[in-house]
Amino acid sequence: MEQVMKLWPELAWISDEDLRNRTARTWSVALERSSLTPADLETIPFTLLVPELKVSFMAHKRAVVHIARDCGRKIQEFFGDDLPVDMDVLISGAILADVGKLLEYDKVDGQVVQGSFGKYLRHPFSGVALARECGVPAAVCHIIAAHAGEGDHVKRTVEAYVVHHADFMTFLPFKSRLII
């Protein structure tokens, strides 16, 4: 668990101790089952969809968490009770959104590839399975399930919209940016 706390200092932002522990436990279980190490997460690209990407998994993930938290705070500031945000659910969901990639990806000959498990189940599905196994509440699992394209087929909570947009605004510019 110590390696998870080191990897994710943002866990301290979750005020509900039980949710913080369940979120950390999910990452711990994912690391136990993954061919990737915490050190790998600092160096591997955050997506396999952009060739020669240098931005690491953790740089992307931590950016998503920070952007989601800042966005949630601004929604609270400007809209108050008209658009409530559960900040613990938002932060936990942002931290866990890509936890399933630890099962989706494999490291082969020093390269990260989509593994055989990942060919059958994308990370939103495996991430929800890991989180439920660790007792993460449905509101957070909804964020994991709905953060990627699969979520375009369901109604998202406010927290799920925030994480989805934080994730895509830090992914799409890499995938389809205009180079001048």
N, C-alpha and C positions, 0 to 999 in steps of 0.2 A: 504493500500500500504506500510505502514511503516513496517509491519511484513514481507513483501516480501523483502524489502531492507535489513532488518536484516538477513533474511535467506540466501540471495544472495548478499554478498558484491561484488562479481565478476561482477555484473551488471555494476559497474563503469568502467569496462574494455571496454565496448561498447561505442565507441566515438560518434556514431550517436545517438543524444538524442531521436529522434523519435523511432528508433529501440529499444533503451534501455527501453523507456516507454511502447512500445507495448509488449516487452518481459516480463517486470514486470507485466503488466496488465494481460497477459495470466496466470501467476502464481496466481495472485489475484483472477481471475475468477475461476480457478481450485480449489483453497482453499475454496472459497465460496460454491462450489458445492460438496465438498468432505466431507466424514465422518472423514477424517484425519485432524489433526491440525499441525501447524508448529512444535510443541513439539513432536508430534508423529513421524514426519519425521526424527528427531534426534535419535530415538530409534528403529523404526521398521527396519527389515531386508530389504536390497535393492532388494532382489528377493525372490520369494516364491519357486524357483526351487532348492534351496540348504537347506536341513534340518538343523535346529539349527544354522543358520548363525548369527553371532554376528555383522557383519559390517552393520552400519546403512545406510538407504536410502541416507541421506545427505552426509555421509562420501564418499560413492561411487560416488554420483553425483558431488560433489565438486572435487574429484580426477579426474573424467572424464574431467571436464572443465579445470582444471589446466594442465593436460596432453595434451589435445587438443590445448590449447593456446601455450604451449611450443613446441609442434610438428609443429604447424603452423609457428611459428617464425623460427624454424630450416629449414623448407621447403623454406621460404623466403630467409634466409641467404644463403643456398646452391644452390638453383635453380633460385632465382630471378624471372625475367619475363618469364622464361621458364615454370614455374609452379606457376602462381599467386594464392595467398590465400587472400580472403576477410576476414580479421580478425574479423570484426564486425559480419558478417554472421556466421563465425565459432563459435565464443563465444556465440552468441544468440542461435544457433542451439544446442550447447552442453548444455547450461542451460535448454533449452526446451525439449531435447530429451525424457525425461521420465515424463514430466508434465502430460501426459495422465494416468499415474499410479494412480494419485489422484482420477480418476474416475473408474479405473479398480479395485482398491482395496477397501475393506470395513473393518471396525474394528468391530468385533463381539465378545462380552464377553472378551474384552481386547486382542484379537488375530487379526492379519491382515490376511485376506483371499481374494481370488478372489471373487469379488462381482458379482451380477447378470448381471450388465452392462458389466463387464469385461469378462464374459463368451461369450458375443456376439461380443465385440469389444476390441481388444488388444490396448495397450497404444499408438502405433504409429498412429493408426487411430483416437482415441479420442484426442490425442495430436495435430494432424493436425487440427481437427475440432475446438478445443479451440483457437489455434493460428490464424487460418483464421478469426474466430469471432472477434479477437482483432486486425485484420489488419496486422498481421505479413506477410512479403513478401514471395513469393513462394520459393525463394532460401533457406530460413530458414525452411519453411515447408517441403521442400525436405529432409533436414537433419533429421527432426523428423520422416518422413515417411520411410526413408532409413536406419536409424541407426541400426535397428534390422534385424532379418532374412528376413522379408518382403522385405527389400532392396536388397536382393540377386537376385531379378528378374528385377531390373532396372539398368540403367547406373547411377553411382553416380558421383556427383561433387567432386572436390578435398576436399572441406570442409566436405562433407558427408562421404568420405572415412576416413578422420582423426577422426571424431567423432565416426564412426562405430568401428574403431580399438581401439580407446581409451576406448570405452565402453566394448568391448569384451576382451581386455587385462586385464581389471580389474574385469571381471566376470568369464571367463572360468577357470582361475586357482582355483577359489573357487569351481567351478562345477566339475572339472575333474582332480584335482591335484594328482600327485603321492605322496603318503605318504611313506616315507622310515623310 
